[in-house]
Amino acid sequence: MLTWTSSYRSLVTVLEYPSSKVAFAAADGLNEKGLVINALYDGETRFPDETKSDKPRLGILRMVQYILDTCASVQEPYIVN
């Protein structure tokens, strides 16, 4: 599981996703710097099998929280490792 340290406080709406390893995830939110994210997610979407990769994965349901926790502006998510 990918982990990180939050740099900014945030307020998010949470959706329940019981069929996932992560039961709850941020769907929309804003952080203390004013960055706002609204995620659109289609649960029927199928992605290529990435289980063969040894790189840490960050699913869409965690990406909202990650960006709000680590980025202060719209430009920053493009340069985050």
N, C-alpha and C positions, 0 to 999 in steps of 0.2 A: 504494500500500500504506500502511496506517495504521501508524504507529510511535509508541512511547512510551518513557519512561524508567522503569525499575523502582525503586520505593521500598522494596520488601520482598523478602527472599530467599524462595524457595519450593521445594518438592519436589513433583514431578508425575509421574503415569504418562502415558506418551506412546503415542499410537496412530499407526500408519502409514496414510496416506491418499494413495496414489500417484496417483490420478486428479485430484488437486487441484493448484493452483499451489504449495500448501504441503504438502510431503510428510509432515511430522510435526506433530502438534499435541497439546496437553495435554488429557487427558480427565478427570482427577481430580487433586486436589492440596490442599496446605495451605501457608500462608505462615507467616513467623516470628511474626506476631501471633495465630496460631491460627485464622484464617479458613480454612474447609474448603469445597471445591466438588466436587460429583460431577455430571458432565454426562451427560445421556441424549441420544443423538443417533440419529436415524433417517435413514440415508443415502438412503432412497427418498422423503423428503419433498420436495415441490416448492414453492418460494416465488415470489411475483410477481416479474416482471422489474424489477430495480432499476438496471439499467445506464444508464438515462436520467437518474439522479440524479447531481449533481456532488458530493454529500457523500461523505466517506470511509466505507467500509464495514468492519465488523468481523464476520466470520463466527463461528458458534458454536464452531468449532474453535480459534479464537484468543481468544474471549471468556474462557474459563477462565483462561488465562495473564494476560490483561489485568487481570482483577479481582484475581487473586492478587498481581500486581505493584503495583497502585495503591490497593488498599483494605485497611483494617485491621479493619473490622467488617462485620457483615451489613447494617447500615444504609447504608454508604457506596456500594455499587453503584447505589443508587437516586438518588444526587445527583451522580454522576460525569457530566461533560459527554460 
